[in-house]
């Protein structure tokens, strides 16, 4: 009997001699490790001469069942007929119990079982012991491997399996859609001024095409928690788009193709929640739905306070109007005061933020207002201030090579004009009202140029 350890210690010529004796086919063409396994396979298939010899132990296992029973029967008959005269010196022999054939068969079977168990300790079966030891060690190793925590994709089986919880249909969220260049989009949260945040909700490209979504749409739907490998909460079902059924929004007309009209319906600023300033405005220069107006004054004269009074008066008398207070390049304490005292949405970008953020916040607020107007809503944007917004656009705009007086690029005022010019009354639809503040007499030539550009664009 050759073992794998002893075969590995031998060289290739010695293994070839052993293979030739055993009868391994094509042993000359095999490598050392393959030859070892072939020798072991042939050895396992052909019994060794020691195993082929009749074992002396098996001679003891032969069944003497019936003849012994018959002899026992004869002996019992003789015992019953004749009396034994043999006696011991001190103690008489105990009488042998007369056993029935069934009991004798049971005793014979027990003897056979005992004799069958004895050959396990015979010296000829030592290789079987080694095989059993190897099997036992393999079983121990397999048990150890089972006890160890598995690594890789199969680790989650057993006690390391993740709990299978279903959160679909539980979480409902809302946000303003921003579509990326690759076609997918995110729902931005108003808590972060519609900028990228941990609360963003992923919207797939197929959903955007299915519902005809655009940048600025206010989408409400059901989301689920992110799975393994996902970063954001994905949107799984759309409930409302801009407050309407998705089937209605799919067939809407774009904002650029809607018919603009002069304002026809006036805001009531002199009734509930009014002040002296709002009463005077309502008397001398009333504000209508779709108005485009500017509040022009020097710095620190109360333009922001006047915007706050107008916002509270509109919120008190016209709850159907959606109000957005947009603060660009303002002080943080003014933002907090506006959030606490105005009943409406406040979106701000303070003066310590870069110009790119001012522009991004203004663009997404304008897109949101346009999408609401497309769906027939009345929207009011209170902008403070359009002068600082134009400065931010001038900083971000690429250089065209033509500079106006005051250091303004020739193309820098196009986007703030587009923002201010979006205010209009839509025929048989909604309206977008924009009331903005403008600075004058600041000592800056740029502010004067900006004011002169916007001076004739209002319709109040």
Secondary structure, DSSP 4 states (H G I P E B T S, - for coil): ---HHHHHHS-HHHHHHHHHHHT-TTGGGS-HHHHHHHHHHHHHHS--HHHHSPPHHHHHT---HHHHHHHHHHHHHHHHHS------SSSPPPPPP---HHHHHHHHHHHHHHHHHHGGGSGGGHHHHHHHHHHHHHHHHHHHHHHSPP-SGGGGSGGGPPP----TTTEEEEEEEEE-TTS-EEEE-GGGTTS--TT-EEE-HHHHHHHT--TT-EEEEEEE---TT--SEEEEEEEEETTB-HHHHTTPPPGGGSPEE---SB---SSTT--HHHHHHHHHS--BTT-EEEEEE-TTSSHHHHHHHHHHHHHHH-TTSEEEEEEEEE-HHHHHHHHHH-SSEEEEEETTS-HHHHHHHHHHHHHHHHHHHHTT-EEEEEEE-HHHHHHHHHHHSPP-S-B-TTS-BTTTHHHHHHHHTT-EEETTS-EEEEEEEEE-SSS-HHHHHHHHHHTTT---
